Amino acid sequence: MNHVHRHFDVWGTVVDVDIASMDVSGAELNVAMEKVIEFCRNVDADFSTYKSDSWISRLRQEKVAIDDCPSDVRDVWDLCGQAKLVSDGAFDPWAVAGGFDPSGLVKGWAADICADMLVAAGAQHVQVNAAGDLALRGGWFDPTDSTLKPWKIGVVNPDNRQEVVKVFEITDGAIATSGTYERGAHISDPYTGMIAIGAKSATIVGKEGWLCDALATAVMVAGTDAAHWFNQDELVGYHVWAVDRHENISWSI
């Protein structure tokens, strides 16, 4: 089993990538990893709200229209519209101060693309962790007993990062957690313009990373009012686990 593990700085955070394969060499895995790093840096160049020459910054400044943007930016714009619809507007990147900001969806979207790039390059076991937004493929191979096992992803207590309070087992799919862990209270409520107070942390598990990422942000806004979203056909197979903002309890669907 050939194994490559890298972490690198991008998007103002650290992306951690762990891949393994019995089919391709370590050198080939390293080449694939470099392409993923290049892709992530290009995503930062296109989507950063801090770089004045990014496509998103120029959109926010009304220097370009969405139809002038490259296909990746237009695709993310459309996905943001879908996420806004299924969340009853609790996820709304057009309601952010300064104009359109897809930051609450882009990491999950990009993590999925990275995972698919690595699988296409021959990696059989893939974990891409973009600061709490994870794309997972193929489980992980346990060399101690030569068995394939699901990736085990822990969610920490929002009040004590040393304590894991929930573990999800995922073979293929995505998981995203939003909370005040790294950046404090940074999510705004599009309904009020104030800081979101719906949940203390929210974790979404499902097939698509972009939707998990956006829904985790939306549940932070809506709290338990988000429960009815998961009756929609678009969210069949998606699961939520959240820590309540006002009481020391968790809830899940």
Secondary structure, 3 states (H helix, E strand, C coil): CEEEEEEEEECCEEEEEEEEECCCCHHHHHHHHHHHHHHHHHHHHHHCCCCCCCHHHHHHCCCCCHHHCCHHHHHHHHHHHHHHHHCCCCCCCCCCCCCCCCHHHHHHHHHHHHHHHHHHCCCCEEEEEECCEEEEECCEEECCCCEEECEEEEEEECCEEEEEEEEEEECCEEEEEEECCCCCCCCECCCCCCECCCEEEEEEEECCHHHHHHHHHHHHHHHHHHHHHHHCHHHCCCEEEEEECCCCCEEEC
